[in-house]
């Protein structure tokens, strides 16, 4: 049975705690998972939540899986401290969790920690960091956006200006120029992954400058970009969860949930290791892929296949993150 509570024992106001009780004699898995955003953002947090739920379904009968979701960034350290107090293995999603996890992991040397996302770590005794290669797939997104643009201008609208997202914006620009050297790119950081109004305002500003295809890195702020695009008749490239909305010409799949599952599975099976690990296109379509919608232009599909192969073969090298 799953029980849901809206407050943490430590007193965090925003969050949910899901606990699956272990039957008598079951293996004690003891896993804690932090998904700081909303499970309905149609993006990274929803993907992560899906992975966390699969972990609960797979391992919940063998022990206890504790999930904290949808909290303020200021509360991350407190949330991770609670998870570390109660569990033997702690997974957190997003580079926004990195500073808090790094700090808390040093206070709990007997607990193993795993960050999905974030910047590459250099010191690791009880912490792993999985590079989703978000920058890599955004190189492909940039190429698709550039080849799909009718105006010759495309945009990248994101929230916080953290290292992984900055790298993603840089690779978006590189990918766009790789596919179409004359393309104009606009990059905007709104300062929030969740502010719908700011996301819409930023997108409208790029449209005013000619952008007709938009790539995003947003959580709950995504509807703002969608509203602007629908109002002005522009198109989008989404992710990390593929969908069927006609507003989108493509989706960049980033397997956040897949990596949450992978981390826990490695811990349970005893193959988990501290330190940085890289995934991306080389890890297969569950980890990373570009999904073109409808019946794609054969020229665009061929170029995407060419770029993906060049990245996998090491002929195109992108930034971490």
N, C-alpha and C positions, 0 to 999 in steps of 0.2 A: 504494500500500500504506500502511496506517496502522500505526504502531508506538505502543505504550502503555508508559509508565514511571510508577512510583509515587513518584518523587522528583524534585524540581527540581534543576537543575544547581547552583543556589545553596545547596542543602542543605535545602530545605523538606521536612519528613518526610511531611506529608499532602498528596497531590495527584496528579493524573495529567497527563501531557504527551502530547498526541496530535499527531503531525506527519505531514502528507501531503507526500511528496517531489515536487518539481517535475520534469517531464520536461525534457530538453534543449531550450533555445530557448523555453521557455514564459514568459509574462508574469510578472514578479515581483510578486505581490500583497502578500506580507509582512504578514499580519494576525495579531495576537495577541488571544485572548479569555480573560477571567477569569470563570468561573462559580464563585463561592466555596462554594456548597453542593452537596448531593447530587443526582445525576441521577435518583434514584428517590424524590424527596420528594413526588411527585404535586402539585407546586405550582410556585412561581416558578422554582426552580432547574431542575426537569425541563423546563419550558417553554423556559428559556434554553438548556439543553443541546441540546434539539431544534433550536433556531435555529442554534446553533453547528455542529451536525452537518450541517445543510442548507448552511451557508456552506462547510463543508469539501467537501461533495459538489459544490457549484456552482463554487467557485473553487480547489479543491485541485489540479486539473490545470493551473492557470495559475500556480501559485506555491506558497507555503507558508502553511498555516493552523495556528497553534499554539494549543492549548487547555490551560489549567490549570484544574482543577476541585477542589472539595471540600477546601478548606484552612481553617486556623484564621484568625480575623479578625486576629490579631496578625501573621500572615504576609503580609497583603495588599500592604503596601508592597514587600516583597521580591519577591513574585510579579510585581507590576506593573513593577518595575524590570527584571526579567529580560525580560518581554514587550517593554518599550520598548527594551531593548538589542538585541533580535533582530528587531524589526518596525517597519514604517512607520506602522501604524495599530493602536491598542489599544482594545478594547471591554471594559468591566467592567459587571457586573450588580449591582444592589442599592445602596440608600443606605448600607449598611454599608461599601461600597467607596469612598465619596465622598472622605473625608478623605485616604486614601492616594493616590487618583488625582490629586486636586488638588495634592498635594505632589510626586508623581513627574512630573506634566506640566510643572511649572516647571523641572525638571532636564533635560528632554528637549524643548527648544523646536522641534526639527525633526521630532518625532513628533506625529501627531494622535491625540487621545484622545476616547473617547465613553462616557459613563456612561448606562446604561439604568436609570432610577429616580433616587432621591435628591431633594435639595432644589434649587430653582432657583438657578442660578449667575448671578453679576452681572459677574464679570470673566472674559473668555474670549478667548484668543488662539489656542490650539491645542487647546481642549477643548470638546466639546458635551455637553449634558445633556438627555436625553429624559424628559419628564414623562409617565409612563404613565397619569396621571390615576387612580391607585389610589383616591384619596379620592372622586373622582367616582362610580366604579362602586360604592363602598361606601355611598354615599347610596342607591343603588338596592337594594343588599343589605339595608340597614337597613329599607327599605320592605317588601321581600318578607318579611323575618323577622317584622316587626310584624304584617303581614296574615296570616301563617301561624300565629302563636302562639295557642295555646289558653289559656295561663295569663296572658297579658298581660305577660310578662317575657321579654326576649331578651338575649343576651350577645355580646360581642366579645372574643375571646381572642387575644392577640398575643404576640410575643417581645420584641425590643428596643424600647425607647421612643425611637425615632429620629423626626425630623420628619415624614417621609412617612407613617409608620405611625400616629403621633399624629393627623395630619390625617385619615387614613382612619377612625380611631376616632370623631373628632368628626363626620364626615359620616355615618357609620353611625348615630349617635344622632340627627342631624338628619333623615335619611331615615326612620328609624323613627317619629319624632314627626310628620313630614309626612304619613305614611300613616295614622297612628293616634295622635292626640294624647295618649291616656291610657296609652300603652305605657310600661313601665319598662325601662330599659336598664342593663346592667352591663358595664363595661369593665375588663379585667384584662390587665396586662403581666407575663409570667412572668420576663423578663430573659434569655430564650434562645429562639431560633427552633428549636432542635434538641433540647431536653431533653423527652423523652417523659413522664417522671414528673411534671415541673412542669406540663406542659400538661394532663395528666389531672387532677392535683390542683386546678388553677385552674378547670377546667371543672366538676368535681364541686362545687366551692364555689358556682359560679353556679347550678347545678341545685338545690342546697340552698336557694338564695334564690328559686327559682321559674322560672328560665330553662328554656324548652323548645325554643328554636331558637338555634343558635350560629353566628356568623360568625367566621372565623379569618384571621390572617396568620401562618402558620407554615411552616417548612421540614420538617426531619426530626422535629420535635415533633408533627406532625399526628396520628400514630397515637394519641397520648395523648388528644386531644380525641375522636377516633372511639371509642376504648375506653369513655370515660366516657358518651358519648351512647348507645352500644349497651347498656351495662349498665343505664342509667336510662330507656331508651325515649324519648329526645329526638331532635331532628332537626338537620340541619346545612345551611349554605350554603357551598359550597366554591369553589375556584378556585386558579389561573387556568385549569386544564385541565378542560373538561367531562368527565363520566364517566357511569356508569350504576348506581352503588351506591345501593340503595334507602334508605340512611341519609340521602341528600341530597335536598332539595326543589328546589334550584337551584344553579347554578354561575355565579360572576361571572368571565367570561373576560377576562383581562388578557394581551395579546399580547406577553409578554416576548421569546419567541423570534422573533416577527415583527419586533420592533424591533431585535433583534440583526442579523437579516438585512437590515433596512432600512438600518441604519448602514453595514454593510459594502458593500452595493450602492451607496449614495451615495458612499462613498469610491472604489470601483472606477470608477464612472462620472464622477467628478470634480464631483459636485454637493454634496458634503459641506460644511457650514458650521459654524464654531464657535458657541458660545452656547447658550441654552436653546431647546428646541422642545417644543410641547405636542401630545399625541395624544388619547387617550380616545375617547369615543363619536363625536365628529365625524370621526375618522379611519376609521370603519367597523368592522364586526364582527370583522375580523381583529385589530384593535387593542384593542377593548373591546366587551363585550356582556354581557347577562344572559340566561342560558339556563335556562328553567324545565323541570323534569323531568316525565316522564310526560305525563299529560293535565292541564294546569294549570287551576286554577279560573279561569273566564272573567273574573271580577271582578279577580283578581290580575293576570292577563295584560293586561287593559285599563289598569289602573293603572300597570303597568310601562311599557307603551307610551307612556302619557301623560307619565310622568316622564322617560323617555329623550328624548322630543321636546322637553320643556320645557328639559332640559339642553342639547341640541343648539342650540335656538333662543335660548339665553341667558336664559331666563326663570327658571331655577334656576341659581345660581352657586355653585360649590363651591370648596373650598380646593385649592391645588396639592398635588402629591405622589401 
